[in-house]
C-alpha cells in the first residue's frame, strides 16, 4: 500500500471532502436562516472551487483537466464500452466534475450579490444595479436546484461504480490509491496547493473589504 503512487493527491482529496462538508452546511444554514454562517460557508466554497480550477492546470497529473476532459467522440466510445478509462476520472465522470465546478462557481458568485430582503445582503450587493442583483437572485435559486439534482446523480453514479462495477472510488478518494486505482506520475508538491489556497483566500477577503457599503443615513 505504502509503495503505491496516489491517483488522487492529498490536496485533491482534502478539497473533495471539505467541499462535501461545506455544501451540506451551506444548505443547512440557509434553511435555518443563519446567513452569517451561510455567507462564510459560501466564501469557503468559492475559495475551494477556485483552487480546484487552478489545480486543474498546475496540480498533479490525474487532477489536471487535460487528464480527464476529452472530446464527445471519446465519451461516446466509453459509453459503448470501446474505451477503457485510465486510473483517474473516466470520460463521462470527467465532464461531470467540470459541470459540478461550474455550478458551484455560479452558486458562490451569485451569492455575493444576493439578499433575503430583510436582514442579509451579500458583500457585493451595493456594487451592482437592481437588475443585476435580481438576475443573480434567480441564478442563485436555479443553480441550487440544478446542483441538488446533479449531486444526487453524482452520488448515484458513485454508488453504481462502487457497488455494481466493484471500482474502489471511495477508497481511492479516502486513501489516495486502491487496488486498480494507482497514479502514473509523482504528485505535485503540497506546498503549492497551500500557497494557492492562501492567496485565493486573501484575494477574496480583500475584494469583500473593498466592496461598496450602503450610504449612512446620518
N, C-alpha and C positions, 0 to 999 in steps of 0.2 A: 504493500500500500504506500509506504513512505517513498518508494522509488518512482512512483508514477508522476508524470508531468500533468498538472491540473489542466483540464479543459476550460474550467472557469476559475480565473484568478480571484484572489481574496477581495479586491475592490469590487469586482462584478457581483460576487456573492453578497457582500455587505450591502451594496446598492439594492439588489433584488429584495432581500428580506427587510431592509429598512423601508423600502417603498411599500411593501405589503402592509407593514405596520402603520405607516403614515396614511395610506389610503383608507384603511379601516378607521383610524382615529379621526380623520377628516370627515368621513361620513357621520360618525357618531357625534362629534362635536357640533356639526351642522344641524343634526336632528335635535340635539339638546339645546340649541341656541347659544352655545358658548362660542361666540365669534372671536374672542381673543385667542382661544386655543385653536380654533378653526383657521384663523389667519396665519398663526405661527406654523401650524402644520402645513398650510399651503405654501409658505415660504420654503419650508424644508423640502417639499415635493418639487418645487421649482429648481432648487439647487441640485437635488438628486437627478432630475431629468436632464438638466443642462450638463451635469457631469457625465451622465451616461452617453449623451450625444457626443461630447468631446472625446470620451473614452472610446467611442466607436471609430475614432480616427487615429488616436495615438496609443490606445491600450494594447493589451495582449492580443495575439493573433485571432483567437476564436471570439473575442469580444468586439472585434472590428466589423463594421458594416460590410467591408469588402469580402469578409469570410462567409457571410450568410445572406446577403441581399443579391439575388440573381434575377435574370430575366423571366418573363412569363412562360417562355418555352420550357425552361428548366423546371419551373414549378409544375407545369402540366405533365412533364415527363416523370417527375417524382410521384404525382398523384396516380399515374398509370403504373407505377412500380418499375419504371425503366431506369431510374437513377437512385443509387444508394447514397444516403446522406453521409456527410463527414461526422466527426466527433462532436461538433458544435450544433447549432440550430439547423434543422432541416430546412429546405427551401420554403415551405409553407410557414413554418414557425418563425423563420427569419423576418418575413414580411409582417407577421402578427406582432413581433416586437416593435417594428417601425411604426405600425399603426397605433399601438399602445402608447408609445412615446409621444407621438403627435397629439393624441387625445389628451394625455396628461399635461402636455405643454399648453394646449389650448385652455384646459381647465384652470391651470395655475395662472396663466397670464390674464384670462378674463376675470378671475377672482380679484386681481389687483384693482379693477375698476368697478367692482360690484358693491351693492348696498342692500341692506334689508329694509330701507326706507324708514327706519325707526332709530336704532342705536348704533348701527355699524356702517361705516363707509370704508372701502378699500383705500390703500395708501395713495393710489393714483386717481382716485375718484374726481378730485378737483383739477386734474390736469387735462381732462377730456371734456368734449362737448356733451350735451344731454343726449344727442342722437347716438354718439359713440358709446356712452355709458349704457343706454338702453340696449344697443346691439350686443354689448359684452354680457349683459344680464341674460339675454336669450342664449348666447353661446355657452355661458356657464351652465344653464339649465339643460340645454340639448346635449351638450358634451357629457354631462353627468349621466344622462340616460344611456347614451352610447357606450360610455365607459362601463356602466353596470352590466350591460348586455355582453360587452366584449370580455370583461373579467370572468363572467360566468362561462362563456365559451372557452376561454383560456384554461380555466380550472378543469372543465370537462375534457378538453384535449389532453391536458397533462395526465389526468387520471386514466384516460384511454390508453395512452402510450405506456404509462407506468404499469397498469394492471393487465391490459389485454396484450400489448406488444412486448411486455417484460423489459422495457427500456428503463434503466435506472436514472430517470431525470431528477427526481428529488434527491437521491443520494449524491449525484454529481454536483447539484446546486448547494448542497449542505457541506460536502467534504472537498469539493473541487474536482474530484475524479471518482470513477467507479469502474467496475468490470465492463469493458467495452466502451467506456467513456473516458478516454485519456487524450491529453493535448499533444500537439505536434511541434510545439515551439516553446521556448522558455518564456515565462510570463514577464510582462513589463514591470519595471520597478514600482513597488508600492508607494514610495515617497512621491512619485509623480502624481498618483491619484490624490494623495493628501494635499499636495500643493494646488491642484486644480480645484478641489472642493473648497479649500480655504479662500482662494482668490474669488471664486464664484460667490461664496457667502459674503465676503467683504464688498464685492461689487453690488450685490442686491441690497445689502444694508445701506450702502452709500446712496444708491438710487432712491430707496424709500425715504431716507432722511432728507434728500434734496427735492422730494416731490412737493408741489404747491399745497399749502394749507388753506383752510377756509378763512375768509376775512373776518377779523374780530368785529363784534358789534359795538365794542367800547372804544 
